[in-house]
Amino acid sequence: MRRLATTVTVVSTHHEDVRHGMTATAVTSLSVEPATLLVCINQAASIHAPLLARKRFCVNLLHSDHAELSQNFAGELVGDARFAVGEWRSDEGDVPYLVDAQANLFCDLDLAVPYATHTICIGRVTAVRVRDEVAPLIYRDGGYAAVAALPAKR
């Protein structure tokens, strides 16, 4: 799986007056109509129960300058301390989102399917915010990378 390069995200939610978040790379587009995402959450993760209870979350696609923030949400910090890095705001439903993320995809949980150690969460996208510059943070071979455009084929 170290050969599978993917965009790094932080999945965030708010439940019972507490913000929750975790770094995730098991995130992918599932469908365009309706716009849905597939997000895999470890059942042992602190966000698991709050996300399933709240049924609303945000997938923050990280920008290439967010490596430190990703590390914080991957376990270097715990609880609300994770939100100390970066500029975080809340949408009208109190779901936290990273202001300068590559993109913010706000979702309602449509379906949760337990599988082995994880729960496959299918989220219907209800709102999107995007950053003009396209420079996603990539995780591959156990580390972070940035995208470089290939020369145009002539």
Helices and strands as residue ranges (DSSP letters): E 6-7, E 9-15, E 18-24, E 27-31, E 36-42, H 48-54, E 56-61, H 67-71, I 72-76, G 79-84, E 88-90, E 96-98, E 103-115, E 118-130, E 137-140, E 143-146
